[in-house]
Amino acid sequence: MNGGLVKGGIADVKQVARGWRWGRRGQVPRSAEEWVPANKSTVFRSDWSRRRPAIAAREVVQKVGLEPLFRSQVRAKVEGLDNLERVEGPVIFVANHASHLDTPLILLSLPDEWRRRTAVAAAADYFFDTWWRAVGSVLLFNTFPIDRRGGVMAATPGEVLADGWSLVIFPEGTRSTDGWMGKFRMGAAYLAKEYGVPVVPVAHRGTFAAMPRGQNWPARGRRQLTIRFGEPLVAGPDESVREFAPRIKDAVAALLDEDKSTWWDAKRRAASGTTPDPTGPQVSQWRRVWEQTESPAADAPSRKLTAWRR
């Protein structure tokens, strides 16, 4: 008898809970609510960072502050800068994205004449969500906001290219969660095709091991990073964006393969279509992360626990 009363009471409570307006929930079905246009994202002007006073200030900040700090925390090996001698700016540098170290690694690896005329496309909802983060990233890295949600921006990548500035673009749109390369979007291929500028593929390794997503400072021990600049790519006159985009991704994948092996072996695999998949093996997540926590150089300290401290 008592058991029946208890069960009945519980059923009554559940029924009341389902019908209760928790958190002032509206009684009108969502499909019948009045349509309200979504708020447009905040526009942050960054064109001032590409004017002479800001360029001069950034040169001092990068060479006197950023570069010594960066070199004190990591070691970097740079290959392929001779490929930049085959092309004149502006270009689009397209790279894989695994860490917040990627941007300073790319910029500080470039020759000074290229670095001074290169801007970085950055996510508006992350780097421009507060004024101090926006000002800091714009002044330090010459970033300009890209709205990943399709909002209105003060400057577009096309406008920056038209002004003669090269761009750094991460087609994955966000940092990798496990160090392996993600899906490439077609924005870089579209810009290169639309504005007739070359694409310089860039591949780097070790940034995830040094400072994975969720970590705010590089690991101790000066982890080894490597970065390679590939041969410039130009979209053919009859080549569509959908055809050009996979060619860019394949070039980045070939550079990653070259960095892990040799130039000759990577070229042979690229010619035969057997370049290792840069998205990594289809295994459990912990194994994918574990493999990427090893620094690329053989003489680098082997501490594989960094990426697990989140």
MITORLO-157204 format. One record per residue: x, y, z of N, C-alpha, C in turn; residue number from 1. Coordinates in steps of 0.05 Angstrom, whole numbers, always signed. Layout:
# residues N
   n_east   n_north     n_up   ca_east   ca_north    ca_up   c_east   c_north     c_up   resi
        X         Y        Z         X          Y        Z        X         Y        Z    NUM
...
***
This chain:
# residues 310
   n_east   n_north     n_up   ca_east   ca_north    ca_up   c_east   c_north     c_up   resi
      +17       -24       +0        +0         +0       +0      +17       +25       +0      1
      +37       +26      +19       +55        +49      +20      +71       +52       -5      2
      +79       +28      -16       +95        +29      -41      +80       +42      -64      3
      +54       +35      -66       +38        +47      -87      +35       +77      -84      4
      +32       +86      -59       +30       +115      -54      +55      +129      -62      5
      +78      +117      -55      +104       +130      -62     +107      +132      -92      6
     +101      +110     -106      +104       +110     -136      +85      +130     -148      7
      +61      +132     -138       +41       +151     -148      +50      +179     -143      8
      +62      +184     -119       +72       +211     -113      +94      +219     -132      9
     +112      +201     -137      +135       +207     -155     +125      +213     -183     10
     +105      +198     -192       +94       +202     -219      +81      +230     -220     11
      +67      +238     -198       +54       +265     -198      +76      +287     -199     12
      +98      +283     -184      +119       +303     -184     +131      +306     -212     13
     +136      +283     -225      +148       +284     -252     +129      +298     -272     14
     +103      +293     -269       +84       +306     -287      +84      +336     -283     15
      +85      +345     -257       +85       +373     -252     +111      +386     -262     16
     +133      +371     -259      +159       +382     -268     +159      +386     -299     17
     +147      +367     -313      +146       +370     -342     +130      +394     -351     18
     +110      +401     -336       +93       +423     -344     +101      +450     -332     19
     +120      +450     -313      +127       +474     -299     +144      +492     -317     20
     +141      +518     -315      +155       +537     -332     +183      +543     -319     21
     +201      +524     -321      +227       +528     -309     +242      +550     -323     22
     +253      +568     -307      +268       +591     -319     +251      +609     -335     23
     +225      +612     -327      +206       +629     -342     +204      +621     -371     24
     +202      +595     -376      +199       +586     -403     +172      +595     -415     25
     +174      +604     -439      +150       +615     -452     +129      +594     -458     26
     +104      +601     -458       +83       +582     -464      +78      +580     -494     27
      +87      +600     -509       +84       +599     -538     +104      +581     -551     28
      +96      +562     -568      +116       +544     -581     +137      +561     -596     29
     +161      +550     -597      +182       +565     -611     +175      +571     -640     30
     +162      +552     -653      +155       +555     -681     +135      +578     -686     31
     +121      +586     -664      +100       +607     -666     +110      +634     -656     32
     +135      +634     -645      +145       +659     -635     +151      +680     -657     33
     +149      +705     -649      +155       +726     -668     +185      +725     -676     34
     +190      +729     -703      +217       +728     -713     +232      +753     -705     35
     +256      +750     -694      +273       +772     -686     +300      +768     -700     36
     +309      +788     -716      +335       +785     -730     +358      +782     -710     37
     +377      +765     -717      +400       +760     -699     +417      +785     -698     38
     +430      +789     -675      +448       +812     -671     +472      +808     -689     39
     +480      +830     -702      +504       +829     -719     +528      +830     -701     40
     +549      +817     -709      +574       +816     -694     +586      +844     -693     41
     +601      +849     -671      +614       +875     -668     +636      +879     -689     42
     +636      +902     -701      +657       +908     -721     +680      +922     -707     43
     +704      +910     -709      +728       +921     -698     +746      +930     -721     44
     +752      +955     -722      +769       +966     -744     +798      +959     -737     45
     +811      +948     -757      +839       +941     -754     +857      +953     -775     46
     +846      +971     -792      +862       +982     -814     +884     +1000     -803     47
     +882     +1010     -778      +903      +1027     -767     +928     +1011     -763     48
     +926      +984     -760      +950       +968     -755     +967      +966     -780     49
     +957      +974     -803      +972       +972     -828     +981     +1000     -838     50
     +981     +1018     -819      +992      +1045     -825    +1020     +1048     -813     51
    +1034     +1068     -822     +1063      +1071     -815    +1068     +1071     -785     52
    +1054     +1087     -769     +1060      +1087     -740    +1057     +1059     -727     53
    +1035     +1045     -734     +1031      +1018     -723    +1052      +998     -733     54
    +1060     +1001     -759     +1080       +983     -770    +1107      +987     -755     55
    +1114     +1012     -750     +1139      +1018     -735    +1137     +1007     -706     56
    +1114     +1011     -693     +1111      +1001     -666    +1112      +971     -665     57
    +1100      +958     -685     +1099       +929     -685    +1128      +918     -690     58
    +1143      +931     -707     +1171       +923     -712    +1187      +922     -686     59
    +1183      +942     -669     +1198       +943     -644    +1188      +921     -625     60
    +1161      +918     -624     +1149       +898     -606    +1158      +870     -614     61
    +1157      +864     -640     +1164       +837     -649    +1193      +831     -646     62
    +1211      +849     -653     +1239       +844     -653    +1252      +846     -626     63
    +1242      +864     -609     +1253       +869     -583    +1239      +852     -561     64
    +1213      +848     -565     +1198       +833     -544    +1191      +805     -552     65
    +1176      +802     -574     +1165       +776     -581    +1186      +756     -589     66
    +1204      +763     -607     +1223       +744     -617    +1242      +733     -595     67
    +1254      +750     -578     +1271       +739     -557    +1255      +721     -538     68
    +1231      +728     -531     +1214       +712     -514    +1208      +685     -527     69
    +1201      +686     -553     +1194       +662     -568    +1219      +643     -569     70
    +1242      +654     -575     +1266       +637     -578    +1275      +626     -551     71
    +1268      +639     -529     +1275       +629     -503    +1258      +606     -494     72
    +1235      +602     -507     +1216       +581     -499    +1217      +557     -517     73
    +1223      +561     -543     +1223       +539     -562    +1247      +542     -581     74
    +1253      +520     -595     +1273       +520     -616    +1259      +516     -643     75
    +1267      +530     -663     +1254       +529     -689    +1274      +523     -711     76
    +1266      +504     -728     +1282       +497     -752    +1265      +504     -776     77
    +1276      +521     -793     +1261       +532     -816    +1273      +522     -842     78
    +1256      +512     -860     +1264       +502     -886    +1246      +514     -908     79
    +1258      +517     -932     +1242       +525     -955    +1238      +554     -960     80
    +1253      +571     -946     +1250       +600     -951    +1259      +608     -979     81
    +1275      +592     -992     +1284       +598    -1019    +1261      +598    -1038     82
    +1239      +585    -1031     +1215       +585    -1049    +1203      +612    -1051     83
    +1207      +629    -1031     +1196       +656    -1032    +1210      +674    -1053     84
    +1234      +665    -1061     +1249       +680    -1081    +1236      +677    -1109     85
    +1218      +658    -1112     +1206       +652    -1138    +1180      +668    -1141     86
    +1172      +683    -1122     +1146       +697    -1123    +1148      +724    -1111     87
    +1131      +742    -1120     +1128       +769    -1109    +1102      +771    -1095     88
    +1102      +786    -1073     +1078       +790    -1057    +1058      +807    -1072     89
    +1033      +807    -1063     +1024       +791    -1040    +1018      +762    -1047     90
    +1020      +745    -1026     +1014       +717    -1029     +996      +709    -1005     91
     +985      +685    -1006      +970       +674     -984     +985      +651     -973     92
     +994      +653     -948     +1007       +631     -934     +985      +614     -921     93
     +984      +589     -930      +964       +570     -920     +977      +549     -903     94
     +969      +546     -878      +983       +528     -859     +963      +512     -843     95
     +973      +490     -833      +958       +474     -813     +957      +489     -787     96
     +938      +482     -770      +934       +498     -745     +931      +479     -721     97
     +951      +480     -703      +950       +462     -680     +954      +476     -654     98
     +962      +501     -654      +969       +515     -629     +970      +545     -633     99
     +969      +559     -610      +972       +588     -611    +1001      +596     -618    100
    +1019      +576     -618     +1047       +581     -626    +1050      +583     -657    101
    +1029      +574     -672     +1031       +573     -701    +1036      +601     -713    102
    +1021      +621     -704     +1024       +648     -716    +1051      +660     -711    103
    +1061      +661     -686     +1088       +672     -682    +1110      +656     -696    104
    +1106      +630     -698     +1126       +613     -712    +1127      +621     -741    105
    +1104      +624     -754     +1104       +631     -783    +1115      +659     -787    106
    +1106      +679     -772     +1115       +706     -776    +1145      +709     -770    107
    +1155      +698     -749     +1183       +701     -741    +1201      +684     -759    108
    +1190      +665     -774     +1206       +650     -793    +1209      +664     -820    109
    +1192      +683     -825     +1193       +697     -851    +1216      +717     -851    110
    +1228      +722     -875     +1247       +744     -877    +1233      +770     -870    111
    +1249      +789     -860     +1237       +814     -850    +1220      +828     -870    112
    +1229      +829     -895     +1213       +843     -916    +1186      +831     -920    113
    +1184      +804     -916     +1158       +791     -919    +1142      +794     -893    114
    +1154      +792     -871     +1140       +794     -845    +1127      +821     -842    115
    +1141      +842     -850     +1130       +869     -846    +1105      +874     -864    116
    +1101      +858     -884     +1078       +863     -902    +1059      +839     -902    117
    +1057      +826     -879     +1039       +802     -876    +1019      +807     -854    118
     +994      +801     -859      +973       +803     -840     +962      +775     -834    119
     +949      +772     -812      +939       +746     -803     +909      +747     -799    120
     +895      +729     -813      +866       +726     -809     +860      +712     -782    121
     +845      +724     -765      +840       +713     -738     +810      +712     -732    122
     +802      +693     -717      +773       +689     -710     +763      +713     -694    123
     +742      +726     -704      +730       +749     -690     +719      +742     -663    124
     +707      +718     -661      +693       +710     -636     +713      +701     -614    125
     +739      +700     -621      +759       +692     -601     +778      +715     -595    126
     +792      +725     -616      +812       +745     -613     +801      +773     -611    127
     +776      +777     -618      +764       +803     -618     +739      +805     -600    128
     +738      +787     -581      +715       +787     -563     +717      +808     -541    129
     +742      +817     -535      +746       +838     -515     +766      +859     -528    130
     +764      +884     -519      +780       +904     -531     +810      +900     -527    131
     +817      +891     -503      +846       +887     -497     +858      +865     -513    132
     +843      +843     -517      +853       +821     -533     +855      +829     -563    133
     +835      +845     -571      +835       +854     -599     +859      +872     -605    134
     +863      +892     -588      +885       +911     -592     +912      +897     -590    135
     +914      +878     -571      +939       +864     -568     +946      +847     -592    136
     +927      +832     -603      +932       +815     -626     +937      +831     -651    137
     +922      +853     -654      +925       +870     -678     +953      +883     -678    138
     +961      +893     -655      +987       +907     -653    +1010      +887     -656    139
    +1008      +863     -643     +1030       +844     -642    +1032      +828     -668    140
    +1010      +819     -679     +1011       +801     -702     +998      +812     -727    141
     +988      +837     -726      +975       +849     -749     +951      +832     -758    142
     +935      +824     -739      +911       +808     -745     +888      +826     -754    143
     +870      +814     -768      +845       +827     -775     +823      +806     -771    144
     +799      +814     -763      +778       +795     -755     +765      +781     -779    145
     +761      +755     -776      +745       +739     -794     +722      +728     -778    146
     +698      +733     -786      +675       +723     -771     +668      +695     -781    147
     +672      +675     -765      +666       +648     -773     +636      +642     -774    148
     +620      +662     -765      +591       +658     -765     +578      +675     -787    149
     +594      +687     -804      +583       +701     -827     +574      +729     -821    150
     +584      +742     -800      +576       +770     -794     +590      +790     -812    151
     +584      +816     -807      +596       +837     -822     +622      +846     -809    152
     +643      +849     -825      +669       +857     -815     +677      +884     -826    153
     +695      +898     -812      +704       +924     -821     +723      +922     -845    154
     +738      +899     -847      +756       +895     -869     +754      +866     -878    155
     +756      +861     -904      +754       +834     -914     +782      +825     -923    156
     +787      +799     -925      +813       +790     -935     +819      +801     -962    157
     +799      +803     -979      +804       +814    -1006     +814      +843    -1005    158
     +803      +859     -987      +812       +886     -985     +841      +888     -975    159
     +848      +870     -957      +876       +869     -947     +895      +861     -969    160
     +887      +841     -985      +904       +833    -1008     +906      +855    -1028    161
     +884      +868    -1033      +885       +890    -1053     +903      +913    -1045    162
     +907      +916    -1019      +926       +937    -1009     +955      +928    -1010    163
     +960      +904    -1020      +987       +894    -1023     +998      +878    -1000    164
     +981      +870     -981      +989       +855     -958     +986      +825     -963    165
    +1006      +809     -956     +1003       +780     -956     +987      +771     -932    166
     +975      +748     -934      +957       +738     -913     +967      +711     -903    167
     +963      +707     -877      +966       +680     -865     +938      +670     -859    168
     +931      +647     -870      +904       +636     -867     +907      +607     -857    169
     +891      +600     -837      +889       +573     -828     +863      +561     -837    170
     +862      +546     -859      +837       +537     -871     +820      +519     -853    171
     +833      +507     -832      +817       +491     -814     +798      +507     -797    172
     +803      +533     -794      +785       +551     -780     +789      +551     -750    173
     +801      +531     -739      +806       +530     -710     +829      +511     -705    174
     +840      +512     -680      +862       +495     -673     +853      +466     -671    175
     +871      +448     -678      +866       +420     -676     +864      +412     -646    176
     +846      +393     -641      +843       +384     -613     +862      +361     -607    177
     +874      +349     -628      +892       +326     -623     +919      +329     -638    178
     +924      +351     -651      +949       +355     -665     +949      +347     -694    179
     +929      +332     -703      +927       +324     -731     +912      +345     -747    180
     +916      +345     -773      +904       +365     -790     +874      +359     -794    181
     +858      +380     -793      +829       +377     -797     +820      +383     -825    182
     +795      +386     -829      +783       +391     -855     +790      +420     -864    183
     +799      +423     -889      +805       +449     -900     +780      +461     -912    184
     +776      +486     -905      +755       +501     -919     +766      +513     -944    185
     +748      +524     -961      +757       +533     -988     +762      +563     -990    186
     +762      +577     -967      +765       +606     -968     +791      +615     -980    187
     +813      +602     -973      +839       +610     -984     +840      +606    -1014    188
     +830      +583    -1023      +829       +577    -1052     +812      +597    -1066    189
     +790      +605    -1055      +773       +625    -1067     +787      +652    -1070    190
     +800      +661    -1048      +814       +686    -1049     +836      +686    -1070    191
     +852      +664    -1071      +874       +662    -1090     +863      +663    -1118    192
     +841      +650    -1123      +830       +650    -1150     +817      +677    -1157    193
     +803      +688    -1138      +789       +714    -1143     +808      +737    -1147    194
     +830      +738    -1132      +848       +761    -1133     +874      +755    -1148    195
     +876      +731    -1159      +899       +724    -1175     +926      +724    -1161    196
     +927      +715    -1136      +951       +715    -1121     +960      +686    -1116    197
     +986      +681    -1113      +996       +653    -1108     +990      +645    -1079    198
     +989      +619    -1076      +987       +607    -1049    +1014      +594    -1043    199
    +1025      +600    -1019     +1049       +587    -1009    +1041      +568     -987    200
    +1042      +542     -992     +1035       +523     -971    +1056      +523     -949    201
    +1047      +520     -924     +1065       +520     -901    +1057      +497     -883    202
    +1076      +481     -874     +1071       +459     -856    +1090      +461     -832    203
    +1080      +457     -809     +1096       +458     -785    +1089      +435     -767    204
    +1108      +427     -751     +1104       +405     -731    +1117      +413     -705    205
    +1105      +403     -684     +1116       +407     -657    +1102      +428     -640    206
    +1085      +444     -653     +1072       +465     -637    +1051      +453     -618    207
    +1038      +431     -627     +1019       +418     -609    +1033      +406     -585    208
    +1056      +394     -590     +1071       +382     -568    +1081      +403     -548    209
    +1088      +427     -559     +1098       +448     -542    +1076      +463     -527    210
    +1053      +468     -540     +1032       +482     -527    +1005      +475     -539    211
     +994      +452     -531      +969       +443     -542     +945      +461     -534    212
     +923      +456     -546      +899       +470     -540     +892      +466     -510    213
     +886      +488     -497      +880       +487     -468     +904      +494     -451    214
     +927      +497     -462      +951       +505     -447     +958      +533     -454    215
     +965      +549     -435      +970       +578     -439     +999      +586     -441    216
    +1017      +567     -439     +1046       +574     -440    +1061      +550     -450    217
    +1082      +554     -466     +1097       +531     -476    +1109      +514     -454    218
    +1112      +488     -459     +1123       +470     -440    +1152      +477     -435    219
    +1162      +470     -411     +1190       +475     -405    +1208      +457     -421    220
    +1233      +466     -425     +1252       +449     -439    +1257      +458     -468    221
    +1246      +480     -477     +1250       +490     -504    +1245      +468     -524    222
    +1220      +461     -527     +1212       +441     -547    +1221      +449     -575    223
    +1226      +429     -592     +1234       +433     -619    +1210      +437     -637    224
    +1210      +457     -654     +1189       +462     -674    +1203      +461     -702    225
    +1188      +452     -722     +1198       +453     -749    +1177      +466     -767    226
    +1186      +480     -787     +1167       +493     -806    +1179      +493     -834    227
    +1163      +487     -854     +1171       +486     -882    +1153      +502     -899    228
    +1165      +518     -917     +1151       +534     -937    +1153      +519     -963    229
    +1131      +514     -976     +1131       +499    -1001    +1132      +516    -1026    230
    +1131      +504    -1049     +1132       +518    -1074    +1105      +532    -1078    231
    +1106      +556    -1089     +1081       +572    -1093    +1063      +557    -1113    232
    +1037      +559    -1107     +1016       +547    -1124    +1000      +568    -1136    233
     +993      +565    -1161      +976       +585    -1176     +953      +570    -1188    234
     +929      +580    -1184      +906       +567    -1196     +906      +570    -1226    235
     +901      +549    -1240      +900       +550    -1269     +876      +566    -1279    236
     +877      +576    -1304      +855       +592    -1314     +828      +578    -1315    237
     +829      +552    -1319      +805       +536    -1321     +800      +519    -1296    238
     +817      +523    -1276      +815       +508    -1251     +795      +521    -1232    239
     +775      +506    -1223      +755       +517    -1205     +766      +518    -1176    240
     +752      +532    -1159      +759       +533    -1131     +758      +506    -1119    241
     +738      +490    -1126      +735       +463    -1115     +758      +445    -1124    242
     +770      +450    -1146      +793       +435    -1156     +819      +445    -1143    243
     +821      +471    -1139      +845       +483    -1129     +849      +477    -1099    244
     +827      +477    -1084      +828       +474    -1055     +841      +447    -1047    245
     +834      +424    -1059      +847       +399    -1052     +877      +400    -1059    246
     +884      +414    -1080      +913       +415    -1087     +929      +430    -1066    247
     +917      +450    -1053      +930       +464    -1032     +934      +446    -1008    248
     +913      +431    -1001      +914       +413     -978     +935      +391     -983    249
     +936      +381    -1007      +955       +360    -1014     +984      +371    -1012    250
     +988      +396    -1018     +1015       +408    -1016    +1024      +410     -987    251
    +1005      +418     -969     +1011       +419     -941    +1017      +391     -930    252
    +1001      +371     -939     +1005       +344     -930    +1032      +333     -939    253
    +1041      +340     -964     +1067       +331     -974    +1089      +344     -958    254
    +1086      +369     -950     +1107       +381     -933    +1109      +368     -906    255
    +1086      +361     -894     +1087       +347     -869    +1101      +320     -872    256
    +1096      +306     -894     +1109       +281     -899    +1139      +285     -903    257
    +1146      +306     -917     +1175       +312     -921    +1189      +317     -895    258
    +1175      +331     -877     +1187       +338     -851    +1192      +313     -834    259
    +1175      +293     -838     +1177       +268     -823    +1197      +249     -835    260
    +1202      +252     -862     +1219       +233     -875    +1242      +247     -890    261
    +1242      +246     -916     +1261       +261     -933    +1247      +274     -957    262
    +1261      +292     -969     +1249       +306     -992    +1243      +286    -1014    263
    +1262      +268    -1020     +1259       +249    -1041    +1236      +229    -1036    264
    +1235      +218    -1012     +1214       +199    -1006    +1186      +212    -1007    265
    +1185      +237     -997     +1159       +251     -998    +1151      +257    -1026    266
    +1170      +264    -1044     +1164       +269    -1072    +1154      +244    -1085    267
    +1166      +222    -1080     +1158       +196    -1092    +1130      +189    -1083    268
    +1124      +192    -1058     +1097       +186    -1049    +1076      +205    -1060    269
    +1083      +231    -1062     +1064       +250    -1074    +1059      +243    -1103    270
    +1080      +235    -1118     +1076       +228    -1146    +1059      +203    -1150    271
    +1060      +185    -1131     +1045       +160    -1133    +1018      +161    -1119    272
    +1013      +185    -1106      +987       +188    -1092     +986      +173    -1066    273
    +1009      +167    -1053     +1009       +152    -1029    +1019      +168    -1005    274
    +1016      +195    -1007     +1024       +212     -984    +1007      +205     -960    275
    +1019      +201     -936     +1003       +194     -913     +981      +214     -907    276
     +959      +205     -898      +936       +222     -893     +943      +240     -869    277
     +943      +267     -873      +950       +285     -851     +929      +287     -829    278
     +906      +275     -834      +885       +275     -813     +891      +254     -792    279
     +910      +237     -797      +919       +218     -777     +904      +191     -778    280
     +913      +172     -762      +901       +145     -762     +874      +145     -749    281
     +857      +128     -758      +830       +125     -747     +831      +106     -723    282
     +842      +117     -701      +844       +101     -677     +831      +117     -654    283
     +833      +107     -630      +821       +121     -607     +834      +148     -603    284
     +820      +167     -591      +829       +194     -588     +855      +196     -571    285
     +857      +180     -550      +881       +182     -534     +906      +174     -549    286
     +904      +155     -568      +927       +147     -583     +935      +169     -603    287
     +915      +182     -615      +921       +204     -633     +935      +227     -619    288
     +925      +234     -595      +938       +255     -579     +966      +247     -571    289
     +969      +222     -562      +994       +212     -552    +1016      +214     -573    290
    +1009      +207     -598     +1029       +207     -620    +1039      +236     -626    291
    +1021      +255     -623     +1028       +282     -630    +1041      +297     -607    292
    +1045      +285     -584     +1058       +299     -562    +1088      +295     -562    293
    +1099      +283     -583     +1128       +279     -586    +1139      +301     -604    294
    +1160      +314     -596     +1172       +335     -612    +1184      +323     -637    295
    +1184      +337     -659     +1193       +326     -685    +1222      +319     -686    296
    +1240      +333     -673     +1268       +328     -675    +1276      +305     -658    297
    +1295      +288     -667     +1304       +264     -653    +1318      +271     -627    298
    +1331      +295     -626     +1346       +302     -602    +1330      +318     -583    299
    +1304      +322     -588     +1287       +338     -571    +1280      +321     -546    300
    +1275      +334     -523     +1267       +319     -499    +1241      +305     -503    301
    +1240      +279     -496     +1216       +263     -501    +1198      +263     -476    302
    +1181      +283     -474     +1162       +284     -452    +1134      +285     -464    303
    +1120      +263     -462     +1094       +259     -476    +1070      +266     -459    304
    +1075      +278     -436     +1052       +283     -418    +1041      +311     -420    305
    +1054      +329     -436     +1046       +357     -437    +1017      +360     -446    306
    +1009      +347     -467      +982       +352     -479     +960      +341     -461    307
     +966      +326     -441      +945       +315     -424     +939      +333     -400    308
     +955      +354     -397      +949       +373     -375     +930      +394     -385    309
     +904      +389     -382      +884       +408     -393     +865      +416     -372    310
***
